[in-house]
């Protein structure tokens, strides 16, 4: 799934690498995922990191820099992307 933040396109991949890193490094437990926008943005960071690694694309952002790319207007798209990826959808609008 593709997501554009601050005119930069990221490929999101919700795989075990992304989920394990989110849990290990940020303490994000999917069973207790809340509507906290920072937590959602952080989870998307790990999905973007994993997507770049899978695609062989450089990913030169730390979590803080990545969160800085997310504007308030992006929050709906972020929520939809996470919902589609965690819900097993393909993330494509119908």
C-alpha positions in Angstrom: 0.0 0.0 0.0 1.3 3.5 -0.9 0.9 6.5 1.4 2.0 10.0 0.6 3.2 12.3 3.5 4.6 15.8 2.9 4.9 15.0 -0.8 7.0 11.8 -0.2 5.6 8.4 -1.1 6.1 5.5 1.2 5.2 1.8 0.6 3.6 0.3 3.7 4.0 -3.3 4.6 2.3 -4.9 7.5 4.5 -7.9 8.1 5.9 -9.6 11.2 9.1 -7.5 10.9 7.1 -4.3 11.2 4.9 -5.6 14.0 7.8 -7.0 16.0 9.8 -3.8 15.7 6.8 -1.7 16.8 6.4 -3.9 19.8 10.1 -4.2 20.7 11.2 -0.6 20.0 8.0 1.4 20.8 6.0 -0.9 23.1 3.0 -1.0 20.7 0.8 -4.0 21.4 -1.7 -4.6 18.6 -4.1 -6.1 21.1 -4.2 -2.8 22.9 -3.9 -0.4 19.9 -5.6 2.8 20.8 -6.7 5.8 18.8 -3.6 7.8 20.0 -2.4 9.5 16.8 1.2 9.3 17.9 0.9 5.6 18.4 -0.7 5.2 15.0 1.9 7.3 13.3 4.7 5.3 15.0 3.1 2.0 13.8 3.0 3.5 10.3 6.7 4.3 10.6 7.5 0.7 11.2 5.3 -0.4 8.3 7.0 2.2 6.0 10.4 1.0 7.2 9.5 -2.6 6.5 8.0 -1.7 3.1 11.2 0.0 2.1 13.4 -2.9 3.2 11.2 -5.3 1.3 11.3 -3.2 -1.9 15.1 -2.6 -1.6 14.5 1.2 -1.2 16.6 3.3 1.1 14.7 4.5 4.2 16.7 7.3 5.9 14.2 8.4 8.6 14.2 7.9 12.3 10.8 7.8 14.0 10.9 11.4 15.1 11.7 12.7 11.6 9.0 10.4 10.1 6.4 11.7 12.5 7.4 15.2 11.5 6.2 14.4 7.9 2.7 13.7 9.2 0.4 16.7 9.1 -3.0 16.9 10.8 -4.7 16.6 7.4 -3.0 13.2 6.9 -4.6 11.6 10.0 -7.6 10.2 8.2 -5.5 8.6 5.5 -3.2 7.2 8.2 -6.1 5.6 10.1 -7.6 4.2 6.9 -4.2 2.7 5.9 -3.7 1.1 9.3 -7.2 -0.2 9.3 -6.9 -1.7 5.8 -3.5 -3.3 6.5 -4.4 -4.7 9.9 -7.9 -5.8 8.7 -6.4 -7.8 5.9 -7.6 -5.5 3.2 -5.4 -4.6 0.3 -5.6 -0.9 1.1 -7.1 0.0 -2.3 -10.1 2.3 -2.4 -13.0 0.8 -4.2 
